[in-house]
Amino acid sequence: MKQLLMIGALVAVVAQPGPIAAQSPSIAGLWDATVTVGGIEIPFRMELSSAGASAKGSFFNGDEKITSTTGSFQNGSLSLSFDEYGSTLEAALKDGALDGQYARGTRGAPYAFHAKRFAPAPPPEGTVPSIAGLWNIQTKSSKGEDAWHLIVRQSGSEVSAAILRVDGDTGTLTGAYRDGRFVLGHFSGARPLRVELTPGADGTLSVVQNKEAAITAYRDDQARAKGLPQPTDPSRFTSVKDPTEAFRFSFPNLDGKLVSNTDPQFRGKVVIVDISGSWCPNCHDETPFLVDLYKTYHGRGLEIVALSFEEAAQLKDPVRLRAFIKHYGITYTVLVAGEPREASDKLPQTVNMNSFPTTFFLGRDGRVRAAHAGFPGKASGSFHEEAKKEITHTVEQLLAERVQTSSSR
């Protein structure tokens, strides 16, 4: 009995509550965030969660979530890694706000990062103008374009939009009406952009990107009625000098083995040659579609080879490219072709090879039968669906052709 009393006393001592350990406040939930790029604050929304010392963070691209690969939250310090982008977010929680930086590996200086708890914006005063629909932005781009598409969706004062250029779209810009203009932002780990849309009395929109000079957008039907230049057709932008020649490539894979268009795996096959890069946001948009396309048609004779152009540091140690391949479950051939600035020189048969991604479609004889510059992501709505249908149709047409052999391969 004496032993039982001693054990009971010991249990009672152990069970006595000691000083309460300090606990980090929860970061779970939505946050209104900004990154500062070139002195411009880009607004966007994030979602954070934590369990113990582990944490997750997600950016948004419309309905798509881009979630961290690994993360931690300890003693008020948040650390997130996004391996497929080769980037990290480091921030400290103080007085209910997160402050730190988003580092992009070797792709330039980090972005200053700030976030506070999400709070619904107060409703705007007065009437909110309607800007939903398809617009034509008149511009002169470095790629020789005369116009871009602007796709706008609207619910009351809330707006989501995307600018579609020949090389792809901006991702989903989101924002609201305030002080006579719509202020929108996009950041999903890449392509940070702030856009202000101001309706004009004449029915046009003034479009300001990152405090650049304003350019004018016209409703699509109005632009056509005026005979204004139309956005560039991506199927007619890039081509090859001599379509009667077989398209040639010869680059190493990630194991250092040289892979060429003349190899047996491509002989008599329909081949998609995708000019890509793990740094390229529109390539991230395109890759899930190519992965699905390969799964569907590989058994019928489709091969896909991605020629990945990466920065010098990635060429030495392609960590991000390996993570890109793993993240999207790529099972088709990926070759390391050089740096982005070398694309035209490394592919001398091409004309206007200045968009990432660019896709060439090779018939069973190895010759280029079609090309498509850029890729419109889900933010582009019907343009995204139309591009997928067009590419799928091209592949099916080429697969339906009889097998041909050519000594030029």
Sequence and secondary structure as in RCSB ss.txt:
>XXXX:A:sequence
MKQLLMIGALVAVVAQPGPIAAQSPSIAGLWDATVTVGGIEIPFRMELSSAGASAKGSFFNGDEKITSTTGSFQN
GSLSLSFDEYGSTLEAALKDGALDGQYARGTRGAPYAFHAKRFAPAPPPEGTVPSIAGLWNIQTKSSKGEDAWHL
IVRQSGSEVSAAILRVDGDTGTLTGAYRDGRFVLGHFSGARPLRVELTPGADGTLSVVQNKEAAITAYRDDQARA
KGLPQPTDPSRFTSVKDPTEAFRFSFPNLDGKLVSNTDPQFRGKVVIVDISGSWCPNCHDETPFLVDLYKTYHGR
GLEIVALSFEEAAQLKDPVRLRAFIKHYGITYTVLVAGEPREASDKLPQTVNMNSFPTTFFLGRDGRVRAAHAGF
PGKASGSFHEEAKKEITHTVEQLLAERVQTSSSR
>XXXX:A:secstr
 HHHHHHHHHHHHHHS            EEEEEEEEETTEEEEEEEEEEEETTEEEEEEEETTEEEE SEEEEET
TEEEEEEGGGTEEEEEEEETTEEEEEEE TTSSS EEEEEEE       SS      EEEEEE   TTS SEEEE
EEEEETTEEEEEEEETTEE   EEEEEETTEEEEEE SSS  EEEEEEE TTS EEEEETT   EEEEEHHHHHH
HT      TTTT EES TTSB   EEEBTTS EEETTSGGGTTSEEEEEEE TT HHHHHHHHHHHHHHHHHGGG
TEEEEEEEE  HHHHHS HHHHHHHHHHT  SEEEEEE GGGHHHHSTTEES   SSEEEEE TTSBEEEEEESB
  GGGTHHHHHHHHHHHHHHHHHHHS     TT 
